[in-house]
Amino acid sequence: MNQLCWIRRDLRLHDHAALSDALEKGETTIVFVFDPLILNKLKDTQDRRVTFIYQSLEEMEKEVQKKGSSIIIRYGDPVEEIPKLAQELKVSRVVSNRDYEPYAKDRDTKVGKRLAAMNIAFEQFKDSVFYEKREVLTNTGGIYKVFTPYKNKWIETFESHDKIISNFSCDLKKLREFKNPKSILNHNWYQDIGFIETPPLLIGGTKAGLKRLENFEGKLDGYKEDRNFPAIKGTSYLSVYIRHGNISIRDMVRMATSQSSEGARTWLSEIIWRDFYQMILDTHPYIVKEAFKREYDQIKWLGEPKHFKAWCEGETGFPIIDAAMRCFNQTGMMHNRLRMVVASFLCKTLLIDWRKGEQYFAEKLLDYDLAANNGGWQWSSSSGCDAQPYFRIFNPYSQSEKFDPKGEFIRQWVPELAHLSAKEIHQPDLNHAPDYPLPIVSYELNRQRCLTMYSVVKNAK
């Protein structure tokens, strides 16, 4: 059987469901398509995410070349490119791993119809999640909308399957042998797609991802507590490798379940959150533009455009917020605790629509994932499934004191405040820091305005 394996957000050559199945059945060619419908939405031609993907493909290409093969690269609409290439190669079957985003599902449906018209099979596999939407259901067969019961059922399902974690091995000897003059190592695809190489802080590829996974294993014991403090390296720094599929979801579950510590259980819970948000997006695609709790779309947001600009630029006069946003703007990364703090601040202190923050994150996050980003913002704004109650409003001062007690993170990213004491740095006396902006709003006053803003909608139900 002659087959084509279309890779997308699964940039690796191990534990790969679609590639493994194809290689078991016969000769296989791998293809990656740079999609202008996705790339054209990126505002910056020096987008770090493009370089991360490019680096991942370069690493894969070096591996497949050792087997005399290559990864075919295309630039164009996959709905056109995949059927065209399948016809050129005279394949009988195209395989890929499933993607649960609305655009991807629509694209894949169109590709499948084109291929069917050519009598070419198109088969997709579960790979980027551990359990899909119909695998973890309520006792009445429904979709979970609250995380904790979902997590409990996820774990129950896992244990009922004897904790089996599949490993989809890939015999690269079965790759089709051919010379490729336009491989990613021989041809400047940056020029073709209109982007400029801009190395991210993290190197793309499976080797770097697996090394980080291995290094994180030694930190799992302290993960439950350490993950909350942005000044220490208490998190895995794996999110970008997870997003682009440099490592598999099963790699992570294997490690999380190999230990019995509280930290390991907490990390497994984070992996389950990821499955949960992917399932919610898959089953409720309207959340891309609307609130999961639709009554929250009736909120009259009271915030001002100039305050959104100040939030984006890290010039709000709230030290932990400004440190987080300045770090984000420079690195494309944001600590999970800080994501919650800055999101709550935007929605419930600046009173600005969560969609604006979601979009800003989408433009800049190195690990941007639609399901996780949307889920996180809707959680913070209380508009999503299993979201925090609307009256829970993070106090940026107390969050700062609790999770950056010595002000180390603030000092690193807000140098105007570096000379202040650990006590003063969280809520500085501006006589001692004349170069730092005044708070753009009153937290206490806007807290009351927020409660009124939300209660109007809640009471109208």
Residue pairs with C-beta under 8 A, 6 or more apart in sequence:
1 25
1 26
1 27
1 92
1 93
2 26
2 27
2 89
2 90
2 91
2 92
2 93
2 176
3 22
3 25
3 26
3 27
3 28
3 29
3 91
3 92
3 93
3 94
3 95
4 28
4 29
4 30
4 31
4 82
4 85
4 86
4 89
4 91
4 93
4 94
4 95
5 18
5 19
5 22
5 28
5 29
5 30
5 31
5 94
5 95
5 96
6 18
6 31
6 32
6 33
6 78
6 82
6 94
6 95
6 96
7 18
7 19
7 30
7 31
7 32
7 71
7 96
7 97
8 32
8 96
8 97
8 99
8 104
9 97
9 99
9 128
9 243
9 244
9 245
10 16
10 18
10 97
10 127
10 128
10 245
11 32
11 53
11 56
11 57
11 60
11 204
11 205
11 206
11 244
11 245
11 246
12 56
12 60
12 206
12 209
12 245
12 246
12 247
12 248
13 19
13 60
13 63
13 64
13 170
13 172
13 206
14 169
14 170
14 206
14 248
15 167
15 168
15 169
15 170
15 248
15 250
15 251
16 97
16 127
16 168
16 170
16 248
17 97
17 125
17 126
17 127
17 166
17 168
18 95
18 96
18 97
18 123
18 124
18 125
18 127
19 28
19 30
19 95
19 168
19 170
20 168
20 169
20 170
21 95
21 123
21 125
21 168
22 28
22 93
22 95
23 170
23 171
23 172
23 174
23 175
24 171
24 174
25 93
26 174
27 174
27 175
27 176
28 174
28 175
28 176
29 69
29 72
29 89
29 91
29 175
29 176
29 178
30 60
30 64
30 69
30 71
30 72
30 175
31 71
31 72
31 73
31 74
31 82
31 85
32 57
32 71
32 72
32 73
32 74
33 73
33 74
33 75
33 76
33 78
33 81
33 82
34 73
34 74
34 75
34 76
34 189
34 192
34 193
35 76
35 77
35 78
36 75
36 76
36 77
36 193
37 77
37 103
38 103
39 50
39 193
39 194
39 195
42 49
42 50
42 195
42 363
43 363
45 194
45 195
45 196
46 195
46 196
46 198
47 195
47 198
48 198
48 199
48 200
48 201
48 332
48 366
49 200
49 332
49 366
49 368
50 190
50 193
50 195
50 198
51 195
51 197
51 198
51 199
51 200
51 204
52 200
52 202
52 204
52 240
52 244
52 366
53 204
53 244
54 184
54 189
54 190
54 197
54 204
55 203
55 204
55 205
56 204
56 205
56 206
56 244
56 246
57 71
57 73
57 184
58 184
58 185
58 205
59 204
59 205
59 206
59 207
60 71
60 205
60 206
61 70
61 71
61 183
61 184
61 185
62 185
63 172
64 70
64 71
64 172
64 175
65 183
65 185
66 172
67 172
67 173
67 175
67 177
68 175
68 177
68 178
69 172
69 175
69 176
69 177
69 178
70 178
70 179
70 180
70 183
71 180
71 183
71 184
72 85
72 180
73 182
73 183
73 184
73 187
73 189
74 81
74 85
75 189
75 192
75 193
78 107
78 111
79 107
79 110
79 111
79 114
82 94
82 111
82 114
82 115
83 111
83 114
83 115
83 118
83 120
86 94
86 115
86 118
86 120
87 118
87 120
91 120
92 120
92 121
93 120
93 121
93 122
93 123
94 111
94 115
94 120
94 121
94 122
94 123
95 122
95 123
95 124
95 125
96 108
96 122
96 124
96 125
97 124
97 125
97 126
97 127
97 128
97 245
98 108
98 124
98 125
98 126
98 127
98 128
98 132
99 105
99 108
99 128
100 128
100 129
100 278
100 279
100 281
100 282
100 371
101 281
101 370
101 371
102 281
102 285
102 288
105 285
108 122
108 124
111 122
112 122
115 121
115 122
116 122
126 132
127 168
127 245
127 248
127 249
128 245
128 249
128 278
129 249
129 274
129 275
129 278
129 279
130 154
130 158
130 249
130 250
130 253
130 271
130 275
131 154
131 157
131 275
131 279
132 279
132 282
133 143
133 279
133 282
133 283
135 157
136 144
136 150
136 153
136 154
136 157
136 275
136 279
137 143
137 144
137 153
138 144
138 149
138 153
143 279
143 283
144 150
144 153
144 276
144 279
145 280
145 385
145 386
146 385
146 386
147 272
147 273
147 276
147 385
147 386
148 386
150 272
150 276
150 279
151 269
151 272
151 273
151 276
154 272
154 275
155 272
163 257
165 250
165 253
165 254
165 257
166 250
167 250
180 186
181 187
190 196
190 197
200 240
200 332
200 366
201 331
201 332
201 333
201 366
202 208
202 237
202 240
202 241
202 366
204 244
204 246
205 246
206 241
206 246
206 247
208 241
208 246
209 238
209 241
209 246
209 247
210 246
210 247
210 251
212 236
212 237
212 238
212 241
213 236
213 238
213 241
213 247
213 251
213 252
213 255
216 236
216 237
216 238
216 255
217 255
217 259
219 226
219 233
219 234
219 236
219 263
220 255
220 256
220 259
220 261
220 263
220 264
220 267
221 259
221 261
221 262
221 263
221 264
222 234
222 263
223 234
223 235
223 236
223 263
223 264
223 266
223 267
224 262
224 263
224 266
225 234
226 232
226 234
226 235
227 234
227 235
227 266
227 336
227 337
228 234
228 337
228 403
229 337
229 403
229 404
230 324
230 335
230 337
230 338
230 403
230 404
230 409
231 404
231 406
231 408
231 409
231 412
235 335
235 336
236 267
238 247
238 252
239 367
240 333
240 366
240 367
241 247
242 249
242 252
242 274
242 367
243 367
243 368
243 369
249 271
249 274
252 267
252 271
253 268
253 271
256 264
256 265
256 267
256 268
256 271
257 264
257 268
258 264
273 375
274 371
274 372
276 375
277 371
277 372
277 374
277 375
278 371
280 287
280 292
280 371
280 375
280 385
281 287
281 288
281 370
281 371
281 374
281 375
284 292
284 385
287 374
287 378
287 384
288 370
288 374
289 355
290 297
291 297
291 378
291 381
291 383
291 384
292 378
292 383
292 384
292 385
292 387
293 382
293 383
293 384
293 385
293 387
295 457
295 458
295 460
295 461
296 381
296 382
296 383
296 457
297 383
298 457
298 460
299 353
299 453
299 454
299 456
299 457
300 453
300 456
301 351
301 352
301 353
301 453
302 351
302 449
302 453
303 346
303 350
303 351
303 352
303 353
304 350
306 440
307 316
307 350
307 352
307 440
307 441
308 346
308 350
308 352
308 356
310 316
310 437
310 440
311 321
311 325
311 342
311 345
311 346
311 350
311 352
311 357
312 325
312 329
312 360
313 325
313 329
314 321
314 322
314 323
314 324
314 325
314 326
314 329
314 413
314 414
315 322
315 437
315 440
316 322
316 325
316 345
316 350
316 437
316 439
316 440
317 436
317 437
317 438
317 439
317 440
318 345
318 396
318 397
318 439
318 443
319 400
319 407
319 410
319 414
319 417
319 425
319 426
319 427
319 428
319 436
320 338
320 341
320 396
320 397
320 399
320 400
320 403
320 404
320 409
320 410
320 426
321 341
321 342
321 345
321 396
322 413
322 414
323 404
323 409
323 410
323 412
323 413
323 414
324 334
324 335
324 338
324 341
324 342
324 413
325 342
326 413
326 414
327 333
327 334
327 338
327 409
327 412
327 413
328 334
328 364
329 364
331 366
332 364
332 365
332 366
333 365
333 366
333 367
334 342
334 361
334 365
337 399
337 403
339 361
339 376
339 380
340 376
340 379
340 380
340 394
341 394
341 396
341 399
342 357
343 354
343 357
343 376
343 377
343 380
343 381
344 380
344 393
344 394
345 394
345 396
346 352
346 354
346 356
346 357
347 353
347 354
347 357
347 380
347 381
347 450
348 381
348 393
348 394
348 446
348 447
348 450
349 393
349 396
349 441
349 443
349 446
349 447
349 450
350 440
350 441
350 446
351 446
351 449
351 450
351 453
354 377
354 378
354 380
354 381
354 383
355 377
357 377
358 373
358 374
358 377
361 368
361 373
361 377
362 368
362 370
362 373
365 373
374 384
375 384
375 385
377 384
378 384
378 385
378 387
379 386
379 387
379 388
380 387
380 388
381 387
382 388
382 389
382 390
382 392
382 454
390 451
390 454
390 455
390 458
391 451
391 454
393 447
393 450
393 451
395 443
396 443
397 426
397 427
397 443
400 407
400 410
400 426
401 426
404 410
404 426
405 422
406 422
407 417
407 420
407 422
407 425
407 426
410 417
410 425
410 426
411 417
411 418
411 425
414 436
416 433
416 435
416 436
417 425
417 428
417 433
417 436
419 432
419 433
420 428
420 432
420 433
424 432
428 436
430 436
430 438
